C-alpha cells in the first residue's frame, strides 16, 4: 500500500508500545540459537537472527494443540484465538505460511489453524544474516511471499516499513513514522538485492525441471537406496519444516470414562509408524515399511506432488532440515542435485 520510515532511535518505543497493546511474537535468542517466542520488550527482539529452530507456523498450528473437550452428551471446541502481532518473519517463512494457508483452506477448511491465523498480523523483515545451509535465493524467483501485512527493512539509521494490508497500516499508530523518501525505498531494495548473493548453496533448476525429474526417478530403486542409506527415520526434517502439516489425533479419557479431550500433534512421514494401519484380527499393515520409501515419499511431496497447486516446490529453501538431520542426508540441495545428475 504505502512506504514509511522510522528512525532507529524510535524503533524500540514502537515495539514496546505494540507489546502493551497485543501479544507480540518474534525471534528471540535461545542460547546460541533463535526461536519464535513471546516478546516482552524491544530488548528481547533479535531481528539479526539467521534462522529459527522451528518455523513460525507453530503460532497457528502448535506442535500440541487441544481442539475439543467432550463428555457423554456434548462436544465443545477449545480453540481460542488471541490477537497477535507476528514480528520479524523472513520472506522464506512467509512463503511457508502462504503454502500452509492454501493447503489448509482448500476443501474442508481447517479452522483449528485458520482461527489463530486470521487473528494474527504478520510483519515480515529482511534477512540480516544468512543461515549456513540456506538456499532460499534459488527459490525466491519461483513464487514470492504474499501472506504478510507489512515488511520491515533495516537500513543504517532506521527502518523502512512497507504496508501490504489495512492490518499492517493499523500498526503505524504505535510508532513515530514519516513517509519514506525515494532514497529510503531505493536503499531498502538494495538491501534485499545484496543479500541474495550471500546464500552459499544454490539450485540451478526450474520448478518444472525439478518436478519432472523427481517423478521420473520414482522407480529408480538404486538411486533412492543411495540417497536414503543412512536415514534413521527420526523425523527431524519433518518437525522443522515450514511446509509440513501432517498431524496425529489422540483422545484422552478422564477417569469417569465418559469425558475427555481431543488433541492433535505434529506427525512425521519419515517415522516408521506414520504409514502403519490396523487390520482385522490384530494385524497391521505398513504401506511404507522401509526407510527408503519414506525418504522418497518426502521428496515426491516436496518436489513434485504439490507443484501444480502451489506454483513451486513445497520447499522454501530455509535449510532447517539440513541442519536438523542427524545423518546429514536430508539437504534438499544435495538430494535434488543428485537426482538431476543421475544417469
N, C-alpha and C positions, 0 to 999 in steps of 0.2 A: 504493500500500500504506500508507505512513505518511509523516509530515512531520517534518523535523528542522531544526535551526538551527545554524549555525556562525558564530562571531564573525569579523569581518573580519580581525582580527589573527592568527587561526589558519588562515585560508584558504590562504595561501602555503605553510605547512607541509603542509597536506593535499595540495596539488598536487605539492610536491616529493617527498612520500612515494609518491604514485602513480607519479611518473616513475622512482623507484628500482625499482619492482616490475613495471612493464609499459611497453610503448610507449604514449605519450600523444600524440595528435594533436589540435591545436586551432587556433583563429585566432591568427595571428602577423602582425606588421607586415612589409610588403614595400614599402619607400619610403613613399609616401603611401596605399598600398592595403593589402589584407589577403588572406591565403591560409590555407588549412588546411595546416599543416606540423607536423613533429615538434617537440614541446615538450621542451626540455632542462631548464628550471627554471620556477618560477612567474613569473619576470620576463618570460619570453617570451610568456606568455598575454595576449591582448588581448580580454577579454570585452566591451569597449566598442566593438567594431567595428560597422560598419553592414552591409556585405555583403562576402563574399569574391569574388575574381575567378572562381574555379571552385567548383562545389558540392562538398560532402563525399562525393558518390558516388565520387570518384576514389580514396578509401581502399579501396573494394571492387572498383572497376571502373576501373583506371588507364587513362590515355589510350593507353598502350602496355603490353600485357600478354602476355608469353610464356606459352603454355599447354601446350606439349608439345615434346619433342625426340624425334627418330626416327633410325633407321638402316635398313639393308636388311631387318632381321628384327623389330625391336622398336619400340614407341612408349611413351614414358614421360611422364606428366604432370609439370608443373613448378610447379603451384600449391602454395605452402607458406604457409598462413595463420599469422599472428602474433597472439598475444593483445594486444589493443589497446583503449585507452580513447579514444573519440572525444568530446572535451570541448568544450562551448560551441556546440552546434548550435542555430541559431534554429528556431523552430517551422515556418516555411515550408520549410526544408531537411529537417526530419524528415518533413514531408508528402511531399516529393520522394522521400525514401528509401522511405517507405511504398509509393508508386506503383511504384517500381522493384522493390522486393521482390515485390509482387504479380505484376507482369508477367514477372519472371524466375523465378518459382516455378511459374507455370501451365504446363500441357503438359509438355514436356521441360525440366525444371528446369535452370537454368544454374548448375552447381556451381562453375564458374570464378569466378563472382560470389559465390555463397552461402557458399563456404568461408570467405572472409575476413569476410563479413557476420556469420556466426554466431560468429566468434571475436572480435567487437567488442562492447564495452559502450558504449552511446550515452548521454551525459549532455547533455541539451538545456539551453539557457539563455535567459533573457529578452532581448528586444531593447532595448538601451540607447540606440542611435542608429538612426534610420530612414534608409535609403538614399533619395536624391532621386527615383529612378524607381520605388520600391516601391509596390505596390498590394495587398499581402497582406491588408490589413484587409478588402478586398472578398471575399476567398476564404475567410477563416477560418470563416465560418458554414456553409460547404458540408460539408466533412468534416475533422474535427480531426486533429492529428498523433497517431499511435498507436505507432510503432515505436521509442520511446526507453525506456531503462531507469530514468532518473531525470531530474528537472527542477530546475534551479538558478535561483533568482530573487534578484537583488541588491537588498538594502534599504540604508538609510543606513549602518548599522553592521555589517552581516553579510549572510548568505545563507540563504534558506530552501531546503532540499534535500528534494524530494519523490521518494520511491522509487516505481517502477512495476512492477519485476520483482525477483526474487531477485538478479540480476546487479547491479542498482542498489543493492540493500540491502547487498551484499557490500562495496561501496566505503566504507561507513561506518567500517570497521575502520582506514582510513588517516587518519582525522581525528578531531578533538575535537568531537563533535556532542552536542546535547541535544535533547529533544523540542521541537518547535515549539509555541508557545502559540497560542491563538485569535487574538490580536492580530497575531502574526507572519504567520499564514496570511491574515488579512484584508488586511494590508499588501501581501502578495505578489499577491493578487487585484486590488488597486487598481492596482499597478504594471502589470499586464497590461491592465487596462481602460483606463488612461490612455494607453498607447502606441498603441492602436488609432486614436485620433484624430489621430495625427501623420503618417499616410500622406497625401501630397499628392495622389495620384491615386486615383480611385475608379471601380468598375464597378457601376453601379446596376441590375444584371440578375441573374436567377436562372440557374443552370446549364442548366435546361431551355430557357429563353428563348434563351440563347446558342447551345446546340446546334441548336435548331430553325432559327434564323435563319441560322446558318452553313451548314447543309445546304441550305437554300433558295437560298443565294447561289451555289451551286456553278457553275451555268451562266451566271452574270452576268459575261460577259467584260469588259464595260466597267468594272465595279467592281474586278475583280482586276487589270486593266491599270493602273487608277489607283493602287491600293494598292501594287503592286509596281514602279511605274515606275522608281525609282532603285536597285533591288536590284542589287548587284554579284555575287551568288551566291558570296560569300566563305565562308559557313557559320559565321560568328562566333556567330550567335544559337543555332545547334545546339550549338556547342562549350561554351558557358557554361550551357546549360540543365540544371537538375537532374533533368528527367524524360526527356531524350533518351537512348536506349540503343542506337541502331544502331551496328554496327561492321563493319569490313572485316577479312578474314582473309588473311594472307600467309605463304607458306612461303619460308624462306631456306635455300638449299642450300650445304653445305660444298664444298670443292674436290674431295673424293672423289666427289661427285655421288651418293652413296648415303645420306648423313646430313644432318641439318639441324634446323631448328626451325620451329615454327608460332607466329605472333604475331598478336594481334588489336589493332586500332587503332580509336579513335573515328572514326565516319564521320558525314557531314552531308548530309541530304536537300536542302539548298539548293544544293549544288555541282552543276555540270553533269554530272559523271561518275557521280553516285550511281545514277541510273536507267538507265545505259547497259549493254547486254548484248552479248556477242559472238554472231555468227551464222555459219553455214557460208560458206565462200568468203572469209573475211577481212572480212566485212561486220559492221556494228554497228548496233544499233537503240537509240534513247533514248526511253523512254516519257514522259519529261518534259523535252523538248528546250528549251522556253522557260522563262525565269526566272519568268514569271507562273504557270505550272502548278506549279512547285516551291514558290513562295511560298504559293499556295493550298493545296497538299498539307500544308504545315506547319500551317496554321491549321485545316484539316479534322481533322488528327490531334489537335491540342491542344484544339480547342473542341468537336468533335462525335464523332469515331470512338470515342474511349475513354471517353466519359462513362458509358455503361451499366456498363462494367467497374469503373471507379474511383469512381463515385458523384459525380464532379465533373469539371470540365475538367482536362486533363493539364497544368495550369499552377499554380504556387504563388504567383504574384504577387511574386516576388523582385526583378524589374526588371533582372536581369543582361542579358537580350537587348537591352533598350532602351539600356543603357549601352554595350554592345559593338558595336552596329550602326554601321558606318562612315557609312552614308547616313541614319541616324536614322529608319528607317521600320519597324523591327521591333517597336516598342512595342505590346504586346497591347491596351493600353487604347485607343490611337488606332485600331488596326485593328478591334477589336470594336465600338467606338462608331460607327465609320463604317459597318460592316455593319448594325448595329442601326437606324441612322437613314437608311440609303439607301432612297430611294423609287423 
